[in-house]
Amino acid sequence: MRKLKNSELERLNVDGFKKANKTPIIIILDNIRSLNNIGSVFRTSDAFLIEKIYLCGITAKPPHKDIHKTALGSTDTVDWEYAKNTLEVVEKLKVESVKVISIEQAESATLLNDFTLENNTKYALVFGNEVKGVAQDVVSKSDAVIEIPQFGTKHSLNISVSCGVVVWDLFSKLNTLKS
């Protein structure tokens, strides 16, 4: 088995990415402190053709060298917008018939592996602050809450890891719906 060279991967260029049909997922970052986490979310969003990222509250925005370090140019491909208030973004998206899903540990949360997607539906995934999680007012306004099952001693995963796990799972489920 031989490792592939980057030139053999047949990835989209920036223009191709902008023109490509996007996965019907929006990511909302609710007060993320770590610039490296923000950059990692951009990179994951690029990998799965995510439609847009909302950077809310204290979440830093590009250009910034520490975001760029982990984003590796994906801030140029993935559409993004800054909004001061996460709840206002949630309310706006709900008016546009986007299903808002907070990724959090909460009463009556649905485990990720049990979550089913609806056909022809756009989803917005809210990922919260590294210490406090998704703000309670945002959780309360969400259409659903997804919890990532965990079996060890820690109470949570890093936000960029959580994003990768959830986006991969929903991306896979969306592709199953298409077949």
NUMARKOL-898382 format. One record per atom (N, C-alpha, C): residue number from 1; residue in one letter; x negated, y, z negated. Coordinates in steps of 0.02 Angstrom, whole numbers. Layout:
# residues N
+-----+---------+--------+--------+--------+
| num | residuo |      X |      Y |      Z |
+-----+---------+--------+--------+--------+
| NUM |       A |      X |      Y |      Z |
...
+-----+---------+--------+--------+--------+
//
This chain:
# residues 179
+-----+---------+--------+--------+--------+
| num | residuo |      X |      Y |      Z |
+-----+---------+--------+--------+--------+
|   1 |       M |    -42 |    -59 |      0 |
|   1 |       M |      0 |      0 |      0 |
|   1 |       M |    -45 |     62 |      0 |
|   2 |       R |    -28 |    111 |     42 |
|   2 |       R |    -68 |    171 |     49 |
|   2 |       R |    -27 |    232 |     29 |
|   3 |       K |    -56 |    275 |    -12 |
|   3 |       K |    -23 |    338 |    -29 |
|   3 |       K |    -14 |    380 |     33 |
|   4 |       L |     42 |    414 |     37 |
|   4 |       L |     55 |    458 |     94 |
|   4 |       L |     22 |    526 |     83 |
|   5 |       K |      0 |    556 |    137 |
|   5 |       K |    -25 |    624 |    136 |
|   5 |       K |     34 |    672 |    137 |
|   6 |       N |     25 |    732 |    110 |
|   6 |       N |     79 |    781 |    111 |
|   6 |       N |    105 |    793 |    182 |
|   7 |       S |     62 |    792 |    231 |
|   7 |       S |     83 |    804 |    300 |
|   7 |       S |    127 |    748 |    327 |
|   8 |       E |    127 |    690 |    295 |
|   8 |       E |    168 |    633 |    316 |
|   8 |       E |    237 |    632 |    283 |
|   9 |       L |    249 |    677 |    236 |
|   9 |       L |    311 |    675 |    197 |
|   9 |       L |    371 |    705 |    234 |
|  10 |       E |    359 |    741 |    287 |
|  10 |       E |    413 |    771 |    327 |
|  10 |       E |    461 |    814 |    286 |
|  11 |       R |    433 |    856 |    245 |
|  11 |       R |    473 |    902 |    204 |
|  11 |       R |    495 |    961 |    246 |
|  12 |       L |    548 |    993 |    224 |
|  12 |       L |    573 |   1054 |    257 |
|  12 |       L |    525 |   1111 |    246 |
|  13 |       N |    523 |   1158 |    293 |
|  13 |       N |    488 |   1220 |    280 |
|  13 |       N |    539 |   1268 |    248 |
|  14 |       V |    517 |   1328 |    230 |
|  14 |       V |    562 |   1375 |    195 |
|  14 |       V |    624 |   1390 |    236 |
|  15 |       D |    615 |   1402 |    301 |
|  15 |       D |    672 |   1418 |    345 |
|  15 |       D |    719 |   1357 |    350 |
|  16 |       G |    690 |   1298 |    356 |
|  16 |       G |    731 |   1237 |    359 |
|  16 |       G |    771 |   1227 |    295 |
|  17 |       F |    740 |   1241 |    238 |
|  17 |       F |    774 |   1235 |    174 |
|  17 |       F |    833 |   1283 |    171 |
|  18 |       K |    821 |   1346 |    191 |
|  18 |       K |    874 |   1396 |    188 |
|  18 |       K |    934 |   1377 |    232 |
|  19 |       K |    921 |   1343 |    288 |
|  19 |       K |    975 |   1324 |    335 |
|  19 |       K |   1008 |   1257 |    317 |
|  20 |       A |    977 |   1218 |    275 |
|  20 |       A |   1002 |   1150 |    260 |
|  20 |       A |   1067 |   1153 |    221 |
|  21 |       N |   1109 |   1102 |    231 |
|  21 |       N |   1168 |   1095 |    189 |
|  21 |       N |   1146 |   1081 |    118 |
|  22 |       K |   1174 |   1118 |     71 |
|  22 |       K |   1153 |   1112 |      2 |
|  22 |       K |   1197 |   1063 |    -37 |
|  23 |       T |   1167 |   1036 |    -89 |
|  23 |       T |   1204 |    994 |   -136 |
|  23 |       T |   1251 |   1039 |   -175 |
|  24 |       P |   1315 |   1019 |   -183 |
|  24 |       P |   1363 |   1064 |   -216 |
|  24 |       P |   1353 |   1069 |   -292 |
|  25 |       I |   1293 |   1089 |   -311 |
|  25 |       I |   1275 |   1098 |   -381 |
|  25 |       I |   1241 |   1165 |   -389 |
|  26 |       I |   1262 |   1201 |   -441 |
|  26 |       I |   1232 |   1264 |   -462 |
|  26 |       I |   1203 |   1251 |   -531 |
|  27 |       I |   1146 |   1281 |   -545 |
|  27 |       I |   1116 |   1274 |   -612 |
|  27 |       I |   1118 |   1342 |   -646 |
|  28 |       I |   1139 |   1341 |   -709 |
|  28 |       I |   1140 |   1401 |   -750 |
|  28 |       I |   1092 |   1390 |   -808 |
|  29 |       L |   1042 |   1434 |   -813 |
|  29 |       L |    995 |   1430 |   -869 |
|  29 |       L |   1015 |   1483 |   -921 |
|  30 |       D |   1035 |   1459 |   -979 |
|  30 |       D |   1061 |   1500 |  -1033 |
|  30 |       D |   1006 |   1514 |  -1084 |
|  31 |       N |    973 |   1572 |  -1076 |
|  31 |       N |    923 |   1595 |  -1124 |
|  31 |       N |    864 |   1548 |  -1133 |
|  32 |       I |    833 |   1529 |  -1078 |
|  32 |       I |    774 |   1485 |  -1079 |
|  32 |       I |    712 |   1527 |  -1094 |
|  33 |       R |    674 |   1506 |  -1143 |
|  33 |       R |    614 |   1544 |  -1164 |
|  33 |       R |    552 |   1527 |  -1123 |
|  34 |       S |    542 |   1465 |  -1107 |
|  34 |       S |    480 |   1442 |  -1076 |
|  34 |       S |    478 |   1456 |  -1001 |
|  35 |       L |    428 |   1493 |   -981 |
|  35 |       L |    419 |   1507 |   -910 |
|  35 |       L |    403 |   1443 |   -871 |
|  36 |       N |    367 |   1397 |   -902 |
|  36 |       N |    352 |   1333 |   -870 |
|  36 |       N |    416 |   1293 |   -859 |
|  37 |       N |    462 |   1294 |   -907 |
|  37 |       N |    526 |   1260 |   -897 |
|  37 |       N |    565 |   1290 |   -839 |
|  38 |       I |    565 |   1355 |   -835 |
|  38 |       I |    601 |   1389 |   -781 |
|  38 |       I |    571 |   1368 |   -714 |
|  39 |       G |    505 |   1369 |   -708 |
|  39 |       G |    473 |   1348 |   -646 |
|  39 |       G |    488 |   1276 |   -629 |
|  40 |       S |    490 |   1232 |   -679 |
|  40 |       S |    505 |   1161 |   -667 |
|  40 |       S |    577 |   1153 |   -641 |
|  41 |       V |    623 |   1192 |   -668 |
|  41 |       V |    693 |   1189 |   -644 |
|  41 |       V |    697 |   1211 |   -571 |
|  42 |       F |    660 |   1262 |   -553 |
|  42 |       F |    658 |   1283 |   -483 |
|  42 |       F |    632 |   1226 |   -439 |
|  43 |       R |    580 |   1193 |   -461 |
|  43 |       R |    550 |   1139 |   -421 |
|  43 |       R |    598 |   1081 |   -413 |
|  44 |       T |    632 |   1062 |   -467 |
|  44 |       T |    683 |   1009 |   -464 |
|  44 |       T |    740 |   1030 |   -417 |
|  45 |       S |    760 |   1093 |   -422 |
|  45 |       S |    815 |   1118 |   -380 |
|  45 |       S |    796 |   1116 |   -307 |
|  46 |       D |    734 |   1131 |   -291 |
|  46 |       D |    711 |   1126 |   -222 |
|  46 |       D |    714 |   1053 |   -199 |
|  47 |       A |    691 |   1007 |   -241 |
|  47 |       A |    688 |    936 |   -222 |
|  47 |       A |    757 |    908 |   -204 |
|  48 |       F |    809 |    933 |   -236 |
|  48 |       F |    876 |    906 |   -226 |
|  48 |       F |    924 |    954 |   -191 |
|  49 |       L |    895 |   1004 |   -156 |
|  49 |       L |    935 |   1052 |   -116 |
|  49 |       L |    991 |   1085 |   -157 |
|  50 |       I |    976 |   1105 |   -217 |
|  50 |       I |   1025 |   1138 |   -260 |
|  50 |       I |   1044 |   1205 |   -229 |
|  51 |       E |   1108 |   1221 |   -234 |
|  51 |       E |   1134 |   1281 |   -201 |
|  51 |       E |   1107 |   1347 |   -230 |
|  52 |       K |   1104 |   1352 |   -297 |
|  52 |       K |   1084 |   1415 |   -327 |
|  52 |       K |   1068 |   1404 |   -401 |
|  53 |       I |   1025 |   1449 |   -427 |
|  53 |       I |   1010 |   1451 |   -498 |
|  53 |       I |   1030 |   1520 |   -524 |
|  54 |       Y |   1065 |   1521 |   -581 |
|  54 |       Y |   1077 |   1583 |   -618 |
|  54 |       Y |   1031 |   1584 |   -677 |
|  55 |       L |    992 |   1638 |   -682 |
|  55 |       L |    946 |   1649 |   -738 |
|  55 |       L |    980 |   1699 |   -785 |
|  56 |       C |    997 |   1677 |   -845 |
|  56 |       C |   1039 |   1718 |   -889 |
|  56 |       C |   1004 |   1736 |   -954 |
|  57 |       G |   1023 |   1795 |   -980 |
|  57 |       G |    999 |   1817 |  -1045 |
|  57 |       G |    924 |   1829 |  -1045 |
|  58 |       I |    889 |   1797 |  -1092 |
|  58 |       I |    816 |   1807 |  -1098 |
|  58 |       I |    776 |   1767 |  -1047 |
|  59 |       T |    810 |   1727 |  -1006 |
|  59 |       T |    775 |   1687 |   -956 |
|  59 |       T |    737 |   1734 |   -908 |
|  60 |       A |    672 |   1723 |   -902 |
|  60 |       A |    631 |   1765 |   -858 |
|  60 |       A |    647 |   1751 |   -785 |
|  61 |       K |    629 |   1798 |   -743 |
|  61 |       K |    643 |   1790 |   -672 |
|  61 |       K |    579 |   1799 |   -631 |
|  62 |       P |    577 |   1768 |   -573 |
|  62 |       P |    519 |   1777 |   -529 |
|  62 |       P |    516 |   1850 |   -506 |
|  63 |       P |    458 |   1873 |   -485 |
|  63 |       P |    395 |   1837 |   -485 |
|  63 |       P |    361 |   1841 |   -553 |
|  64 |       H |    332 |   1787 |   -574 |
|  64 |       H |    292 |   1783 |   -635 |
|  64 |       H |    243 |   1726 |   -627 |
|  65 |       K |    180 |   1739 |   -644 |
|  65 |       K |    128 |   1688 |   -632 |
|  65 |       K |    142 |   1622 |   -667 |
|  66 |       D |    172 |   1624 |   -728 |
|  66 |       D |    185 |   1561 |   -764 |
|  66 |       D |    245 |   1523 |   -736 |
|  67 |       I |    292 |   1558 |   -706 |
|  67 |       I |    346 |   1524 |   -671 |
|  67 |       I |    317 |   1493 |   -607 |
|  68 |       H |    279 |   1533 |   -571 |
|  68 |       H |    250 |   1511 |   -508 |
|  68 |       H |    206 |   1449 |   -517 |
|  69 |       K |    171 |   1445 |   -574 |
|  69 |       K |    125 |   1390 |   -587 |
|  69 |       K |    160 |   1322 |   -582 |
|  70 |       T |    221 |   1318 |   -607 |
|  70 |       T |    258 |   1254 |   -604 |
|  70 |       T |    307 |   1252 |   -546 |
|  71 |       A |    331 |   1309 |   -523 |
|  71 |       A |    379 |   1311 |   -467 |
|  71 |       A |    347 |   1294 |   -401 |
|  72 |       L |    283 |   1308 |   -393 |
|  72 |       L |    245 |   1293 |   -332 |
|  72 |       L |    280 |   1318 |   -269 |
|  73 |       G |    305 |   1380 |   -270 |
|  73 |       G |    335 |   1409 |   -211 |
|  73 |       G |    411 |   1399 |   -205 |
|  74 |       S |    440 |   1359 |   -248 |
|  74 |       S |    513 |   1347 |   -242 |
|  74 |       S |    555 |   1407 |   -261 |
|  75 |       T |    525 |   1458 |   -291 |
|  75 |       T |    563 |   1520 |   -303 |
|  75 |       T |    577 |   1556 |   -237 |
|  76 |       D |    541 |   1537 |   -184 |
|  76 |       D |    553 |   1565 |   -118 |
|  76 |       D |    606 |   1526 |    -78 |
|  77 |       T |    621 |   1466 |   -100 |
|  77 |       T |    669 |   1425 |    -64 |
|  77 |       T |    738 |   1424 |    -97 |
|  78 |       V |    741 |   1414 |   -161 |
|  78 |       V |    805 |   1408 |   -197 |
|  78 |       V |    833 |   1477 |   -211 |
|  79 |       D |    896 |   1488 |   -191 |
|  79 |       D |    929 |   1551 |   -206 |
|  79 |       D |    936 |   1558 |   -282 |
|  80 |       W |    926 |   1618 |   -307 |
|  80 |       W |    934 |   1631 |   -378 |
|  80 |       W |    960 |   1702 |   -389 |
|  81 |       E |    989 |   1710 |   -448 |
|  81 |       E |   1016 |   1775 |   -467 |
|  81 |       E |   1008 |   1783 |   -542 |
|  82 |       Y |    992 |   1843 |   -564 |
|  82 |       Y |    989 |   1856 |   -635 |
|  82 |       Y |   1056 |   1885 |   -659 |
|  83 |       A |   1078 |   1863 |   -717 |
|  83 |       A |   1137 |   1891 |   -749 |
|  83 |       A |   1123 |   1897 |   -824 |
|  84 |       K |   1140 |   1954 |   -852 |
|  84 |       K |   1127 |   1965 |   -923 |
|  84 |       K |   1169 |   1919 |   -967 |
|  85 |       N |   1230 |   1906 |   -946 |
|  85 |       N |   1277 |   1870 |   -989 |
|  85 |       N |   1298 |   1803 |   -958 |
|  86 |       T |   1280 |   1749 |   -991 |
|  86 |       T |   1296 |   1682 |   -965 |
|  86 |       T |   1371 |   1671 |   -961 |
|  87 |       L |   1408 |   1693 |  -1011 |
|  87 |       L |   1480 |   1682 |  -1012 |
|  87 |       L |   1515 |   1716 |   -953 |
|  88 |       E |   1492 |   1774 |   -933 |
|  88 |       E |   1520 |   1808 |   -875 |
|  88 |       E |   1509 |   1767 |   -811 |
|  89 |       V |   1450 |   1736 |   -805 |
|  89 |       V |   1436 |   1694 |   -747 |
|  89 |       V |   1483 |   1634 |   -747 |
|  90 |       V |   1492 |   1603 |   -805 |
|  90 |       V |   1537 |   1545 |   -811 |
|  90 |       V |   1608 |   1564 |   -791 |
|  91 |       E |   1632 |   1620 |   -816 |
|  91 |       E |   1700 |   1642 |   -801 |
|  91 |       E |   1708 |   1657 |   -726 |
|  92 |       K |   1658 |   1688 |   -696 |
|  92 |       K |   1659 |   1704 |   -624 |
|  92 |       K |   1663 |   1639 |   -583 |
|  93 |       L |   1621 |   1591 |   -600 |
|  93 |       L |   1620 |   1528 |   -563 |
|  93 |       L |   1685 |   1489 |   -571 |
|  94 |       K |   1714 |   1491 |   -630 |
|  94 |       K |   1778 |   1456 |   -641 |
|  94 |       K |   1833 |   1486 |   -597 |
|  95 |       V |   1832 |   1552 |   -588 |
|  95 |       V |   1881 |   1585 |   -544 |
|  95 |       V |   1872 |   1560 |   -472 |
|  96 |       E |   1809 |   1543 |   -455 |
|  96 |       E |   1794 |   1517 |   -388 |
|  96 |       E |   1804 |   1442 |   -383 |
|  97 |       S |   1838 |   1412 |   -432 |
|  97 |       S |   1854 |   1340 |   -435 |
|  97 |       S |   1792 |   1295 |   -441 |
|  98 |       V |   1739 |   1322 |   -469 |
|  98 |       V |   1680 |   1282 |   -484 |
|  98 |       V |   1690 |   1250 |   -553 |
|  99 |       K |   1678 |   1185 |   -558 |
|  99 |       K |   1683 |   1150 |   -623 |
|  99 |       K |   1619 |   1163 |   -662 |
| 100 |       V |   1627 |   1191 |   -722 |
| 100 |       V |   1570 |   1208 |   -764 |
| 100 |       V |   1559 |   1154 |   -815 |
| 101 |       I |   1498 |   1127 |   -815 |
| 101 |       I |   1480 |   1071 |   -860 |
| 101 |       I |   1421 |   1093 |   -902 |
| 102 |       S |   1430 |   1095 |   -968 |
| 102 |       S |   1374 |   1108 |  -1012 |
| 102 |       S |   1338 |   1043 |  -1028 |
| 103 |       I |   1272 |   1045 |  -1028 |
| 103 |       I |   1232 |    987 |  -1046 |
| 103 |       I |   1213 |    997 |  -1119 |
| 104 |       E |   1247 |    960 |  -1162 |
| 104 |       E |   1241 |    974 |  -1234 |
| 104 |       E |   1267 |    914 |  -1274 |
| 105 |       Q |   1249 |    912 |  -1337 |
| 105 |       Q |   1277 |    863 |  -1383 |
| 105 |       Q |   1335 |    897 |  -1419 |
| 106 |       A |   1395 |    873 |  -1406 |
| 106 |       A |   1454 |    905 |  -1434 |
| 106 |       A |   1509 |    854 |  -1446 |
| 107 |       E |   1557 |    872 |  -1487 |
| 107 |       E |   1615 |    829 |  -1498 |
| 107 |       E |   1648 |    815 |  -1430 |
| 108 |       S |   1668 |    754 |  -1420 |
| 108 |       S |   1704 |    733 |  -1359 |
| 108 |       S |   1663 |    740 |  -1295 |
| 109 |       A |   1597 |    745 |  -1302 |
| 109 |       A |   1555 |    747 |  -1242 |
| 109 |       A |   1559 |    680 |  -1206 |
| 110 |       T |   1551 |    682 |  -1141 |
| 110 |       T |   1549 |    622 |  -1100 |
| 110 |       T |   1477 |    603 |  -1089 |
| 111 |       L |   1460 |    540 |  -1101 |
| 111 |       L |   1392 |    518 |  -1088 |
| 111 |       L |   1379 |    522 |  -1013 |
| 112 |       L |   1320 |    542 |   -995 |
| 112 |       L |   1302 |    552 |   -924 |
| 112 |       L |   1319 |    491 |   -882 |
| 113 |       N |   1303 |    432 |   -906 |
| 113 |       N |   1316 |    371 |   -867 |
| 113 |       N |   1391 |    358 |   -858 |
| 114 |       D |   1433 |    387 |   -899 |
| 114 |       D |   1506 |    378 |   -894 |
| 114 |       D |   1540 |    434 |   -855 |
| 115 |       F |   1503 |    486 |   -838 |
| 115 |       F |   1533 |    544 |   -805 |
| 115 |       F |   1546 |    528 |   -731 |
| 116 |       T |   1608 |    542 |   -709 |
| 116 |       T |   1625 |    530 |   -639 |
| 116 |       T |   1638 |    597 |   -605 |
| 117 |       L |   1618 |    601 |   -543 |
| 117 |       L |   1625 |    661 |   -503 |
| 117 |       L |   1689 |    659 |   -462 |
| 118 |       E |   1715 |    717 |   -447 |
| 118 |       E |   1773 |    723 |   -403 |
| 118 |       E |   1749 |    741 |   -333 |
| 119 |       N |   1784 |    713 |   -283 |
| 119 |       N |   1769 |    730 |   -213 |
| 119 |       N |   1781 |    804 |   -201 |
| 120 |       N |   1742 |    832 |   -156 |
| 120 |       N |   1752 |    901 |   -133 |
| 120 |       N |   1754 |    952 |   -191 |
| 121 |       T |   1710 |    942 |   -239 |
| 121 |       T |   1707 |    986 |   -297 |
| 121 |       T |   1636 |   1011 |   -305 |
| 122 |       K |   1630 |   1075 |   -321 |
| 122 |       K |   1565 |   1105 |   -336 |
| 122 |       K |   1557 |   1108 |   -412 |
| 123 |       Y |   1497 |   1093 |   -435 |
| 123 |       Y |   1483 |   1091 |   -507 |
| 123 |       Y |   1430 |   1141 |   -525 |
| 124 |       A |   1438 |   1172 |   -584 |
| 124 |       A |   1386 |   1214 |   -613 |
| 124 |       A |   1365 |   1181 |   -678 |
| 125 |       L |   1300 |   1169 |   -684 |
| 125 |       L |   1271 |   1136 |   -743 |
| 125 |       L |   1237 |   1187 |   -786 |
| 126 |       V |   1257 |   1192 |   -849 |
| 126 |       V |   1227 |   1240 |   -895 |
| 126 |       V |   1177 |   1205 |   -940 |
| 127 |       F |   1115 |   1230 |   -938 |
| 127 |       F |   1062 |   1205 |   -981 |
| 127 |       F |   1043 |   1261 |  -1029 |
| 128 |       G |   1036 |   1243 |  -1093 |
| 128 |       G |   1027 |   1294 |  -1145 |
| 128 |       G |    957 |   1302 |  -1172 |
| 129 |       N |    952 |   1350 |  -1214 |
| 129 |       N |    890 |   1370 |  -1248 |
| 129 |       N |    856 |   1310 |  -1281 |
| 130 |       E |    790 |   1311 |  -1280 |
| 130 |       E |    750 |   1255 |  -1306 |
| 130 |       E |    763 |   1240 |  -1379 |
| 131 |       V |    784 |   1288 |  -1419 |
| 131 |       V |    797 |   1277 |  -1491 |
| 131 |       V |    872 |   1273 |  -1505 |
| 132 |       K |    910 |   1320 |  -1480 |
| 132 |       K |    981 |   1326 |  -1497 |
| 132 |       K |   1028 |   1291 |  -1449 |
| 133 |       G |   1003 |   1270 |  -1391 |
| 133 |       G |   1046 |   1237 |  -1342 |
| 133 |       G |   1091 |   1287 |  -1306 |
| 134 |       V |   1145 |   1261 |  -1277 |
| 134 |       V |   1193 |   1303 |  -1242 |
| 134 |       V |   1234 |   1340 |  -1295 |
| 135 |       A |   1245 |   1404 |  -1284 |
| 135 |       A |   1283 |   1445 |  -1331 |
| 135 |       A |   1353 |   1416 |  -1340 |
| 136 |       Q |   1379 |   1419 |  -1402 |
| 136 |       Q |   1445 |   1390 |  -1417 |
| 136 |       Q |   1500 |   1421 |  -1374 |
| 137 |       D |   1498 |   1487 |  -1362 |
| 137 |       D |   1551 |   1517 |  -1321 |
| 137 |       D |   1551 |   1490 |  -1250 |
| 138 |       V |   1492 |   1472 |  -1225 |
| 138 |       V |   1487 |   1442 |  -1158 |
| 138 |       V |   1512 |   1370 |  -1160 |
| 139 |       V |   1494 |   1332 |  -1211 |
| 139 |       V |   1519 |   1263 |  -1219 |
| 139 |       V |   1595 |   1264 |  -1222 |
| 140 |       S |   1623 |   1311 |  -1260 |
| 140 |       S |   1696 |   1315 |  -1268 |
| 140 |       S |   1732 |   1330 |  -1202 |
| 141 |       K |   1700 |   1368 |  -1158 |
| 141 |       K |   1731 |   1386 |  -1093 |
| 141 |       K |   1718 |   1334 |  -1039 |
| 142 |       S |   1675 |   1285 |  -1053 |
| 142 |       S |   1658 |   1235 |  -1002 |
| 142 |       S |   1716 |   1188 |   -989 |
| 143 |       D |   1717 |   1162 |   -928 |
| 143 |       D |   1769 |   1113 |   -910 |
| 143 |       D |   1754 |   1045 |   -940 |
| 144 |       A |   1690 |   1032 |   -953 |
| 144 |       A |   1669 |    969 |   -983 |
| 144 |       A |   1600 |    978 |  -1013 |
| 145 |       V |   1581 |    930 |  -1055 |
| 145 |       V |   1514 |    929 |  -1084 |
| 145 |       V |   1486 |    860 |  -1071 |
| 146 |       I |   1425 |    858 |  -1044 |
| 146 |       I |   1390 |    795 |  -1033 |
| 146 |       I |   1333 |    789 |  -1083 |
| 147 |       E |   1327 |    730 |  -1112 |
| 147 |       E |   1272 |    715 |  -1156 |
| 147 |       E |   1228 |    662 |  -1124 |
| 148 |       I |   1163 |    673 |  -1126 |
| 148 |       I |   1116 |    622 |  -1100 |
| 148 |       I |   1105 |    571 |  -1156 |
| 149 |       P |   1120 |    507 |  -1144 |
| 149 |       P |   1108 |    457 |  -1196 |
| 149 |       P |   1034 |    455 |  -1215 |
| 150 |       Q |   1021 |    450 |  -1280 |
| 150 |       Q |    953 |    445 |  -1305 |
| 150 |       Q |    952 |    392 |  -1361 |
| 151 |       F |    897 |    357 |  -1366 |
| 151 |       F |    895 |    300 |  -1412 |
| 151 |       F |    837 |    301 |  -1461 |
| 152 |       G |    796 |    353 |  -1459 |
| 152 |       G |    738 |    357 |  -1504 |
| 152 |       G |    753 |    400 |  -1564 |
| 153 |       T |    701 |    430 |  -1591 |
| 153 |       T |    707 |    469 |  -1653 |
| 153 |       T |    720 |    543 |  -1640 |
| 154 |       K |    703 |    568 |  -1581 |
| 154 |       K |    710 |    639 |  -1567 |
| 154 |       K |    782 |    657 |  -1550 |
| 155 |       H |    800 |    719 |  -1562 |
| 155 |       H |    869 |    742 |  -1552 |
| 155 |       H |    883 |    769 |  -1483 |
| 156 |       S |    830 |    781 |  -1444 |
| 156 |       S |    842 |    811 |  -1379 |
| 156 |       S |    783 |    798 |  -1333 |
| 157 |       L |    794 |    813 |  -1269 |
| 157 |       L |    742 |    811 |  -1218 |
| 157 |       L |    723 |    883 |  -1201 |
| 158 |       N |    664 |    891 |  -1173 |
| 158 |       N |    644 |    956 |  -1147 |
| 158 |       N |    695 |    978 |  -1094 |
| 159 |       I |    709 |   1042 |  -1090 |
| 159 |       I |    761 |   1066 |  -1043 |
| 159 |       I |    744 |   1049 |   -970 |
| 160 |       S |    680 |   1053 |   -951 |
| 160 |       S |    664 |   1036 |   -882 |
| 160 |       S |    672 |    961 |   -868 |
| 161 |       V |    658 |    921 |   -918 |
| 161 |       V |    669 |    848 |   -912 |
| 161 |       V |    744 |    834 |   -908 |
| 162 |       S |    783 |    867 |   -951 |
| 162 |       S |    856 |    859 |   -949 |
| 162 |       S |    884 |    877 |   -881 |
| 163 |       C |    859 |    931 |   -853 |
| 163 |       C |    882 |    953 |   -787 |
| 163 |       C |    867 |    899 |   -735 |
| 164 |       G |    807 |    872 |   -736 |
| 164 |       G |    789 |    820 |   -688 |
| 164 |       G |    832 |    758 |   -694 |
| 165 |       V |    844 |    737 |   -756 |
| 165 |       V |    885 |    677 |   -768 |
| 165 |       V |    956 |    688 |   -743 |
| 166 |       V |    987 |    744 |   -761 |
| 166 |       V |   1057 |    756 |   -744 |
| 166 |       V |   1064 |    769 |   -669 |
| 167 |       V |   1020 |    809 |   -640 |
| 167 |       V |   1026 |    823 |   -568 |
| 167 |       V |   1017 |    759 |   -528 |
| 168 |       W |    969 |    718 |   -545 |
| 168 |       W |    959 |    654 |   -510 |
| 168 |       W |   1021 |    611 |   -515 |
| 169 |       D |   1049 |    605 |   -574 |
| 169 |       D |   1108 |    563 |   -584 |
| 169 |       D |   1167 |    589 |   -542 |
| 170 |       L |   1181 |    653 |   -545 |
| 170 |       L |   1238 |    681 |   -508 |
| 170 |       L |   1225 |    679 |   -433 |
| 171 |       F |   1163 |    692 |   -412 |
| 171 |       F |   1145 |    688 |   -341 |
| 171 |       F |   1158 |    617 |   -315 |
| 172 |       S |   1138 |    567 |   -353 |
| 172 |       S |   1150 |    497 |   -334 |
| 172 |       S |   1225 |    482 |   -330 |
| 173 |       K |   1263 |    505 |   -379 |
| 173 |       K |   1335 |    493 |   -379 |
| 173 |       K |   1369 |    529 |   -320 |
| 174 |       L |   1347 |    590 |   -305 |
| 174 |       L |   1375 |    626 |   -248 |
| 174 |       L |   1362 |    589 |   -182 |
| 175 |       N |   1302 |    561 |   -175 |
| 175 |       N |   1287 |    524 |   -114 |
| 175 |       N |   1327 |    459 |   -110 |
| 176 |       T |   1344 |    430 |   -165 |
| 176 |       T |   1389 |    371 |   -166 |
| 176 |       T |   1458 |    390 |   -144 |
| 177 |       L |   1482 |    450 |   -165 |
| 177 |       L |   1549 |    473 |   -144 |
| 177 |       L |   1553 |    483 |    -69 |
| 178 |       K |   1497 |    505 |    -38 |
| 178 |       K |   1496 |    518 |     34 |
| 178 |       K |   1501 |    454 |     75 |
| 179 |       S |   1476 |    398 |     46 |
| 179 |       S |   1475 |    335 |     85 |
| 179 |       S |   1543 |    302 |     89 |
+-----+---------+--------+--------+--------+
//
